[in-house]
Amino acid sequence: MNEDYGDDYKKMMNQKRFLNDIEQGIRIANREIIHAKLPALNKDTVLAFAVAIARLRARYLQAAFRAAETDRGEPLDQSEVNQLRTHRESYEETKAAFEALRYAIEQGYVDVEVDKE
């Protein structure tokens, strides 16, 4: 019984080592590939991206309010639905991209220039 425990422990440690090696390889690959596309970011570039997303959010909400005001309880026509969907998809895709950027920064895949105060 004790020998089985030792074998199980060795297998578990080998699996942990394997997963750590894979994770390190993934980090290196992400760093190299993403860093090549986004060499360095700073507060201004990230905030400009956030502002662009805010504009898309505002357009989406504006389109939704416009549709709600004009429908008078009637279903939206297909072109109105398509327009609203386009605004929503644009906003949601860029929001997801911002979250991907945040994750890339947290993981160290891109360099950030930090203001020294």
ZIGI-V579881 format. One record per backbone hydrogen bond with DSSP energy under -0.5 kcal/mol. NH is the residue of the N-H (numbers start at 1). CO is the residue of the C=O. If there is no record, write none. Layout:
BEGIN
nh={NH/NH}
co={CO/CO}
END
This chain:
BEGIN
nh={5/6/7/8/9/10/11/12/13/14/15/16/17/18/19/20/21/22/23/24/25/26/27/28/29/30/31/32/33/34/35/35/36/37/37/38/41/43/46/47/48/49/50/51/52/53/54/55/56/57/58/59/60/61/62/63/64/65/66/67/68/69/70/71/72/74/81/82/83/84/85/86/87/88/89/90/91/92/93/94/95/96/97/98/99/100/101/102/103/104/105/106/107/108/108/109/110/111/113/114/117}
co={1/2/3/4/5/6/7/8/9/10/11/12/13/14/15/16/17/18/19/20/21/22/23/24/25/26/27/28/29/30/30/31/32/33/34/34/111/113/42/43/44/45/46/47/48/49/50/51/52/53/54/55/56/57/58/59/60/61/62/63/64/65/66/67/68/71/77/78/79/80/81/82/83/84/85/86/87/88/89/90/91/92/93/94/95/96/97/98/99/100/101/102/103/104/105/104/104/39/41/112/115}
END
